[in-house]
Structure formats: C-alpha cells, structure tokens
Amino acid sequence: MMFPQIANSSEFAQWRSSPSNWTALVQSIAQAEAIHAPTPRAFGTGTNLVVDLDGRFVLKLFPPIYRTQFHSERITLRQLAGCLTVPIPSLVAEGMHDGWSWLILSKLDGIIGSDAWPTLAERDKESILRQIGRTIAEVQALPVAD
C-alpha cells in the first residue's frame, strides 16, 4: 500500500478528487479485510475520503492531518453501539499505516439526507427533525466515557 504525503486539507481535497489516486489503495485495504470491492465509489460529501466498497460496507480513510477525527469516530461508534433506537453503522475493521487511518463500517440502508431533504414535504421534514431531537436526547443521556 502506498499512502501519499499530505500536508494540508487542500492537498488532501485535490488527491481525493481523482479516483485514480486512491482506487488501488482502497481496493488493497478492502482485500486485506476480505471484502470484494472491484469498483469502489466515493461519496461526494465529507471531510475525508468515504467510499462505498460493495454496497454493504463503507471505508472512511483519514490522512494524518485528520487523525483526531479517526479517533473520535472510532470511540463514538464503540460507545453508541447498541445504545440508540436508530440504526448506526457497525465498526467492521480498522487500521493504520504510514500515519493514515481507516475505518470500515457497515453501510446503512437509505439515501443521503442532503439528497432527500429538498424532496420532502414539510410534515416529513418536521417528523425527521423530531427523530433527530430524540436521538440527540438519547446520546446526551448516555454516560460519558473516555
């Protein structure tokens, strides 16, 4: 696996914008975890490279400049597992190499909220906002861990 040297967020954005830069790397990580990912597809949003591997799993790739995000997300996923009434991704695998970190997560059913939101009726938006509020309350009710 060949991880590039990335100095800042603009370099990372440029690197991640071209699948030819990362496809082989993503496939190598997937293969090491026994996930068949012949045509990984990146999601267009987010700070990090987030890739649909095979319709069942998602890889999040964190360059060294975003290592704290990796640690935060990993800890949060572990703490929230099984504690909420809404589904959250399961942590399937994780790794680090050359200062880079990654998480492989189960992929949830559905579509990205930012794609769905403009198509929703006002009453549906209100319902979703109530669900978000309930979920925030559930998270806040959990004991604080490390």
MDAnalysis code that builds the backbone (N, CA, C; Angstrom):
import MDAnalysis as mda
import numpy as np

u = mda.Universe.empty(438, n_residues=146, atom_resindex=np.repeat(np.arange(146), 3), trajectory=True)
u.add_TopologyAttr("name", ["N", "CA", "C"] * 146)
u.add_TopologyAttr("resid", np.arange(1, 147))
u.add_TopologyAttr("resname", ["MET", "MET", "PHE", "PRO", "GLN", "ILE", "ALA", "ASN", "SER", "SER", "GLU", "PHE", "ALA", "GLN", "TRP", "ARG", "SER", "SER", "PRO", "SER", "ASN", "TRP", "THR", "ALA", "LEU", "VAL", "GLN", "SER", "ILE", "ALA", "GLN", "ALA", "GLU", "ALA", "ILE", "HIS", "ALA", "PRO", "THR", "PRO", "ARG", "ALA", "PHE", "GLY", "THR", "GLY", "THR", "ASN", "LEU", "VAL", "VAL", "ASP", "LEU", "ASP", "GLY", "ARG", "PHE", "VAL", "LEU", "LYS", "LEU", "PHE", "PRO", "PRO", "ILE", "TYR", "ARG", "THR", "GLN", "PHE", "HIS", "SER", "GLU", "ARG", "ILE", "THR", "LEU", "ARG", "GLN", "LEU", "ALA", "GLY", "CYS", "LEU", "THR", "VAL", "PRO", "ILE", "PRO", "SER", "LEU", "VAL", "ALA", "GLU", "GLY", "MET", "HIS", "ASP", "GLY", "TRP", "SER", "TRP", "LEU", "ILE", "LEU", "SER", "LYS", "LEU", "ASP", "GLY", "ILE", "ILE", "GLY", "SER", "ASP", "ALA", "TRP", "PRO", "THR", "LEU", "ALA", "GLU", "ARG", "ASP", "LYS", "GLU", "SER", "ILE", "LEU", "ARG", "GLN", "ILE", "GLY", "ARG", "THR", "ILE", "ALA", "GLU", "VAL", "GLN", "ALA", "LEU", "PRO", "VAL", "ALA", "ASP"])
u.atoms.positions = np.array([
    [0.848, -1.181, 0.000],
    [0.000, 0.000, 0.000],
    [0.885, 1.233, 0.000],
    [0.574, 2.153, -0.870],
    [1.338, 3.394, -0.975],
    [0.460, 4.577, -0.570],
    [0.711, 5.086, 0.614],
    [-0.025, 6.244, 1.102],
    [0.766, 7.501, 0.766],
    [0.095, 8.516, 0.236],
    [0.809, 9.745, -0.124],
    [1.125, 10.594, 1.105],
    [2.035, 11.498, 0.937],
    [2.320, 12.506, 1.962],
    [1.370, 13.678, 1.703],
    [0.545, 13.982, 2.666],
    [-0.441, 15.063, 2.539],
    [-0.145, 16.092, 3.627],
    [0.095, 17.331, 3.237],
    [0.495, 18.364, 4.192],
    [-0.667, 19.186, 4.737],
    [-1.751, 19.293, 3.958],
    [-2.851, 20.152, 4.394],
    [-4.166, 19.720, 3.741],
    [-5.243, 20.373, 4.139],
    [-6.570, 19.978, 3.666],
    [-6.753, 20.207, 2.170],
    [-6.136, 21.231, 1.614],
    [-6.307, 21.455, 0.173],
    [-5.575, 20.389, -0.634],
    [-4.402, 19.953, -0.176],
    [-3.711, 18.850, -0.855],
    [-4.545, 17.576, -0.790],
    [-5.144, 17.335, 0.371],
    [-5.966, 16.139, 0.517],
    [-7.194, 16.211, -0.391],
    [-7.847, 17.359, -0.441],
    [-9.020, 17.519, -1.310],
    [-8.646, 17.272, -2.765],
    [-7.513, 17.772, -3.169],
    [-7.064, 17.553, -4.551],
    [-6.782, 16.072, -4.792],
    [-6.104, 15.419, -3.877],
    [-5.780, 13.998, -4.015],
    [-7.043, 13.150, -4.088],
    [-7.986, 13.428, -3.183],
    [-9.191, 12.600, -3.129],
    [-10.123, 12.865, -4.306],
    [-9.985, 13.982, -4.994],
    [-10.887, 14.317, -6.100],
    [-10.672, 13.436, -7.334],
    [-9.556, 12.735, -7.394],
    [-9.269, 11.886, -8.551],
    [-9.206, 10.418, -8.133],
    [-10.200, 9.625, -8.523],
    [-10.201, 8.207, -8.151],
    [-8.927, 7.462, -8.547],
    [-8.258, 7.910, -9.586],
    [-7.012, 7.226, -9.976],
    [-5.947, 7.327, -8.884],
    [-6.062, 8.312, -7.998],
    [-5.115, 8.458, -6.897],
    [-5.335, 7.437, -5.787],
    [-6.581, 7.023, -5.584],
    [-6.889, 6.227, -4.397],
    [-7.537, 4.871, -4.656],
    [-7.985, 4.582, -5.854],
    [-8.717, 3.331, -6.092],
    [-7.903, 2.097, -5.707],
    [-6.673, 1.997, -6.148],
    [-5.852, 0.819, -5.828],
    [-5.608, 0.711, -4.327],
    [-5.401, 1.831, -3.667],
    [-5.184, 1.843, -2.230],
    [-6.429, 1.337, -1.499],
    [-7.594, 1.846, -1.880],
    [-8.859, 1.432, -1.275],
    [-9.093, -0.063, -1.510],
    [-8.846, -0.528, -2.723],
    [-9.026, -1.947, -3.030],
    [-8.071, -2.809, -2.208],
    [-6.868, -2.336, -1.983],
    [-5.900, -3.072, -1.181],
    [-6.365, -3.209, 0.267],
    [-6.887, -2.131, 0.825],
    [-7.414, -2.171, 2.192],
    [-8.597, -3.133, 2.250],
    [-9.509, -3.034, 1.298],
    [-10.674, -3.922, 1.269],
    [-10.237, -5.379, 1.154],
    [-9.304, -5.644, 0.284],
    [-8.829, -7.021, 0.079],
    [-8.216, -7.574, 1.370],
    [-7.467, -6.745, 2.087],
    [-6.871, -7.184, 3.345],
    [-7.933, -7.564, 4.372],
    [-9.137, -7.013, 4.218],
    [-10.251, -7.321, 5.123],
    [-11.245, -8.310, 4.492],
    [-10.833, -8.931, 3.406],
    [-11.640, -9.946, 2.706],
    [-12.966, -9.380, 2.196],
    [-12.921, -8.134, 1.720],
    [-14.102, -7.501, 1.120],
    [-13.822, -7.314, -0.358],
    [-14.682, -7.866, -1.173],
    [-14.537, -7.748, -2.624],
    [-15.060, -6.375, -3.050],
    [-14.179, -5.531, -3.573],
    [-14.545, -4.152, -3.944],
    [-13.961, -3.812, -5.303],
    [-14.504, -4.399, -6.377],
    [-13.921, -4.154, -7.695],
    [-14.113, -2.730, -8.209],
    [-15.182, -2.060, -7.792],
    [-15.444, -0.698, -8.277],
    [-15.853, 0.218, -7.117],
    [-14.912, 0.570, -6.255],
    [-15.259, 1.462, -5.147],
    [-15.710, 2.825, -5.668],
    [-16.729, 3.394, -4.995],
    [-17.269, 4.700, -5.411],
    [-17.261, 5.647, -4.218],
    [-16.666, 6.801, -4.427],
    [-16.592, 7.796, -3.358],
    [-17.910, 8.547, -3.231],
    [-18.261, 8.855, -1.986],
    [-19.369, 9.763, -1.727],
    [-18.848, 11.172, -1.947],
    [-19.685, 12.064, -2.401],
    [-19.240, 13.404, -2.755],
    [-19.100, 14.366, -1.605],
    [-19.590, 13.993, -0.429],
    [-19.555, 14.926, 0.696],
    [-18.616, 14.421, 1.782],
    [-18.288, 15.289, 2.714],
    [-17.483, 14.903, 3.851],
    [-16.064, 15.447, 3.782],
    [-15.416, 15.436, 4.921],
    [-14.042, 15.916, 5.026],
    [-13.061, 14.879, 4.514],
    [-13.332, 13.616, 4.833],
    [-12.433, 12.536, 4.494],
    [-12.894, 11.818, 3.239],
    [-12.074, 10.914, 2.766],
    [-12.482, 10.074, 1.642],
    [-13.390, 8.991, 2.203],
    [-14.632, 8.984, 1.758],
    [-15.610, 7.994, 2.193],
    [-16.051, 7.249, 0.941],
    [-15.882, 5.915, 0.963],
    [-16.044, 5.110, -0.241],
    [-16.996, 3.955, 0.008],
    [-17.970, 3.809, -0.879],
    [-18.828, 2.620, -0.886],
    [-18.003, 1.503, -1.510],
    [-17.759, 0.453, -0.736],
    [-16.918, -0.629, -1.235],
    [-17.687, -1.589, -2.132],
    [-18.819, -2.058, -1.632],
    [-19.541, -3.093, -2.365],
    [-21.046, -3.052, -2.139],
    [-21.554, -1.947, -1.631],
    [-22.969, -1.834, -1.315],
    [-23.304, -2.316, 0.087],
    [-22.361, -2.989, 0.742],
    [-22.585, -3.469, 2.112],
    [-21.673, -2.794, 3.122],
    [-20.528, -2.298, 2.644],
    [-19.533, -1.698, 3.532],
    [-19.064, -0.348, 2.994],
    [-18.641, 0.493, 3.928],
    [-18.123, 1.818, 3.611],
    [-16.748, 1.936, 4.254],
    [-15.798, 2.466, 3.503],
    [-14.465, 2.739, 4.020],
    [-14.316, 4.244, 4.209],
    [-13.863, 4.639, 5.393],
    [-13.520, 6.039, 5.657],
    [-12.017, 6.089, 5.838],
    [-11.370, 6.897, 5.020],
    [-9.917, 6.996, 5.016],
    [-9.517, 8.367, 5.546],
    [-8.692, 8.366, 6.595],
    [-8.287, 9.587, 7.286],
    [-6.791, 9.824, 7.081],
    [-6.395, 10.919, 6.432],
    [-4.962, 11.225, 6.340],
    [-4.449, 11.654, 7.718],
    [-3.145, 11.700, 7.894],
    [-2.585, 12.081, 9.197],
    [-3.114, 13.420, 9.734],
    [-3.419, 14.360, 8.857],
    [-3.912, 15.669, 9.328],
    [-5.286, 15.561, 10.001],
    [-6.007, 14.456, 9.779],
    [-7.330, 14.251, 10.385],
    [-7.350, 13.076, 11.351],
    [-6.198, 12.746, 11.917],
    [-6.123, 11.599, 12.832],
    [-7.079, 11.742, 14.020],
    [-7.245, 12.953, 14.547],
    [-8.147, 13.130, 15.686],
    [-9.579, 12.768, 15.308],
    [-9.976, 13.006, 14.060],
    [-11.315, 12.618, 13.615],
    [-11.470, 11.098, 13.624],
    [-10.417, 10.402, 13.204],
    [-10.435, 8.935, 13.239],
    [-10.670, 8.451, 14.670],
    [-9.876, 8.951, 15.610],
    [-10.002, 8.517, 16.999],
    [-11.388, 8.843, 17.551],
    [-11.878, 10.028, 17.275],
    [-13.182, 10.450, 17.764],
    [-14.297, 9.557, 17.206],
    [-14.265, 9.304, 15.909],
    [-15.316, 8.488, 15.309],
    [-15.257, 7.051, 15.810],
    [-14.075, 6.497, 15.929],
    [-13.927, 5.122, 16.410],
    [-14.466, 4.988, 17.833],
    [-14.094, 5.898, 18.705],
    [-14.563, 5.861, 20.094],
    [-16.080, 6.025, 20.147],
    [-16.600, 6.971, 19.364],
    [-18.040, 7.231, 19.367],
    [-18.826, 6.021, 18.883],
    [-18.385, 5.407, 17.790],
    [-19.085, 4.219, 17.281],
    [-19.099, 3.100, 18.310],
    [-17.989, 2.894, 18.992],
    [-17.934, 1.850, 20.015],
    [-18.865, 2.157, 21.176],
    [-18.885, 3.411, 21.599],
    [-19.717, 3.766, 22.749],
    [-21.206, 3.725, 22.425],
    [-21.586, 4.099, 21.209],
    [-23.006, 4.161, 20.857],
    [-23.570, 2.821, 20.370],
    [-22.718, 1.855, 20.088],
    [-23.177, 0.564, 19.556],
    [-24.229, -0.054, 20.481],
    [-25.406, -0.300, 19.918],
    [-26.487, -0.939, 20.659],
    [-27.203, -0.054, 21.651],
    [-26.897, 1.228, 21.697],
    [-27.475, 2.118, 22.712],
    [-28.553, 3.054, 22.186],
    [-28.766, 3.088, 20.891],
    [-29.717, 4.044, 20.322],
    [-30.878, 3.319, 19.662],
    [-31.994, 4.016, 19.538],
    [-33.155, 3.429, 18.869],
    [-33.080, 3.578, 17.357],
    [-32.130, 4.364, 16.871],
    [-31.918, 4.497, 15.428],
    [-30.695, 3.663, 15.050],
    [-30.687, 3.136, 13.836],
    [-29.508, 2.355, 13.439],
    [-28.301, 3.259, 13.220],
    [-27.154, 2.746, 13.596],
    [-25.888, 3.411, 13.303],
    [-24.972, 2.368, 12.681],
    [-23.978, 2.802, 11.928],
    [-23.066, 1.828, 11.323],
    [-22.318, 1.031, 12.393],
    [-22.037, -0.226, 12.060],
    [-21.201, -1.057, 12.917],
    [-19.763, -0.933, 12.459],
    [-18.869, -0.942, 13.409],
    [-17.449, -0.923, 13.103],
    [-17.029, -2.345, 12.726],
    [-16.611, -2.518, 11.465],
    [-16.250, -3.833, 10.937],
    [-14.744, -4.065, 11.037],
    [-13.952, -3.057, 10.717],
    [-12.493, -3.173, 10.749],
    [-11.890, -1.788, 10.874],
    [-10.652, -1.759, 11.311],
    [-9.923, -0.502, 11.418],
    [-8.451, -0.783, 11.191],
    [-7.734, 0.256, 10.818],
    [-6.316, 0.069, 10.605],
    [-5.572, 1.381, 10.524],
    [-4.246, 1.256, 10.572],
    [-3.353, 2.411, 10.440],
    [-2.135, 1.973, 9.651],
    [-1.636, 2.885, 8.834],
    [-0.433, 2.604, 8.050],
    [0.151, 3.937, 7.594],
    [1.438, 4.118, 7.777],
    [2.137, 5.331, 7.349],
    [1.455, 6.608, 7.850],
    [0.882, 6.568, 9.052],
    [0.216, 7.737, 9.613],
    [-1.231, 7.898, 9.196],
    [-1.673, 7.135, 8.197],
    [-3.062, 7.152, 7.751],
    [-3.864, 6.172, 8.602],
    [-5.152, 6.451, 8.739],
    [-6.052, 5.581, 9.498],
    [-7.291, 5.319, 8.667],
    [-7.959, 4.207, 8.950],
    [-9.212, 3.924, 8.255],
    [-10.157, 3.130, 9.124],
    [-11.421, 3.293, 8.805],
    [-12.496, 2.524, 9.407],
    [-13.293, 1.893, 8.281],
    [-13.654, 0.643, 8.458],
    [-14.622, 0.014, 7.560],
    [-15.876, -0.187, 8.384],
    [-16.977, 0.342, 7.866],
    [-18.257, 0.343, 8.570],
    [-19.304, -0.395, 7.764],
    [-20.303, -0.911, 8.466],
    [-21.458, -1.442, 7.750],
    [-22.174, -0.264, 7.101],
    [-22.761, -0.499, 5.947],
    [-23.476, 0.566, 5.239],
    [-24.952, 0.496, 5.602],
    [-25.493, 1.614, 6.001],
    [-26.915, 1.679, 6.336],
    [-27.746, 1.806, 5.066],
    [-28.966, 1.301, 5.115],
    [-29.890, 1.464, 4.000],
    [-30.341, 2.920, 3.930],
    [-30.721, 3.342, 2.749],
    [-31.267, 4.679, 2.603],
    [-30.455, 5.533, 1.650],
    [-30.789, 6.813, 1.660],
    [-30.083, 7.775, 0.813],
    [-29.549, 8.891, 1.703],
    [-28.618, 9.630, 1.185],
    [-28.008, 10.727, 1.936],
    [-29.066, 11.799, 2.211],
    [-29.092, 12.250, 3.459],
    [-30.096, 13.213, 3.877],
    [-30.130, 14.483, 3.046],
    [-28.962, 14.971, 2.662],
    [-28.921, 16.206, 1.875],
    [-29.542, 16.018, 0.492],
    [-29.568, 14.777, 0.001],
    [-30.246, 14.498, -1.269],
    [-31.755, 14.398, -1.080],
    [-32.166, 13.823, 0.055],
    [-33.597, 13.598, 0.309],
    [-34.322, 14.861, 0.761],
    [-33.656, 15.672, 1.561],
    [-34.314, 16.810, 2.210],
    [-35.109, 17.699, 1.249],
    [-34.543, 18.137, 0.129],
    [-35.297, 19.043, -0.751],
    [-36.560, 18.421, -1.352],
    [-36.644, 17.104, -1.354],
    [-37.797, 16.433, -1.962],
    [-38.917, 16.157, -0.969],
    [-38.684, 16.408, 0.308],
    [-39.637, 16.049, 1.348],
    [-40.710, 17.110, 1.542],
    [-41.910, 16.641, 1.888],
    [-42.991, 17.540, 2.289],
    [-42.646, 18.121, 3.665],
    [-43.226, 19.262, 3.982],
    [-42.933, 19.937, 5.246],
    [-43.222, 19.031, 6.449],
    [-44.305, 18.279, 6.433],
    [-44.637, 17.405, 7.565],
    [-43.599, 16.305, 7.738],
    [-43.027, 15.829, 6.628],
    [-41.972, 14.812, 6.708],
    [-40.691, 15.400, 7.287],
    [-40.401, 16.636, 6.909],
    [-39.222, 17.307, 7.485],
    [-39.396, 17.471, 8.993],
    [-40.594, 17.861, 9.421],
    [-40.859, 18.021, 10.852],
    [-40.705, 16.701, 11.587],
    [-41.163, 15.626, 10.993],
    [-41.033, 14.300, 11.598],
    [-39.566, 13.915, 11.751],
    [-38.788, 14.160, 10.728],
    [-37.360, 13.843, 10.781],
    [-36.668, 14.690, 11.848],
    [-37.017, 15.962, 11.936],
    [-36.409, 16.823, 12.951],
    [-36.749, 16.333, 14.365],
    [-37.977, 15.837, 14.563],
    [-38.340, 15.266, 15.866],
    [-37.498, 14.021, 16.154],
    [-37.292, 13.175, 15.141],
    [-36.459, 11.983, 15.315],
    [-35.016, 12.368, 15.655],
    [-34.508, 13.392, 14.992],
    [-33.154, 13.863, 15.286],
    [-33.080, 14.352, 16.738],
    [-34.083, 15.096, 17.163],
    [-34.113, 15.580, 18.550],
    [-34.137, 14.438, 19.545],
    [-34.945, 13.397, 19.282],
    [-34.984, 12.229, 20.175],
    [-33.624, 11.534, 20.225],
    [-32.975, 11.443, 19.077],
    [-31.664, 10.788, 19.029],
    [-30.623, 11.595, 19.803],
    [-30.651, 12.902, 19.666],
    [-29.731, 13.754, 20.432],
    [-29.959, 13.545, 21.925],
    [-31.220, 13.481, 22.340],
    [-31.533, 13.262, 23.757],
    [-31.011, 11.899, 24.223],
    [-31.136, 10.868, 23.391],
    [-30.615, 9.541, 23.743],
    [-29.101, 9.594, 23.932],
    [-28.420, 10.260, 23.030],
    [-26.958, 10.352, 23.121],
    [-26.569, 11.109, 24.387],
    [-27.249, 12.210, 24.665],
    [-26.912, 13.008, 25.831],
    [-27.213, 12.279, 27.135],
    [-28.116, 11.317, 27.105],
    [-28.470, 10.568, 28.317],
    [-27.452, 9.464, 28.646],
    [-26.589, 9.132, 27.706],
    [-25.590, 8.083, 27.925],
    [-24.490, 8.576, 28.847],
    [-23.923, 7.674, 29.650],
    [-22.797, 8.092, 30.495],
    [-21.596, 8.472, 29.645],
    [-20.856, 9.430, 30.126],
    [-19.659, 9.878, 29.416],
    [-18.548, 8.865, 29.676],
    [-17.877, 8.487, 28.608],
    [-16.752, 7.552, 28.738],
    [-15.453, 8.289, 28.435],
    [-14.404, 7.519, 28.217],
    [-13.107, 8.115, 27.927],
    [-13.183, 9.014, 26.717],
])
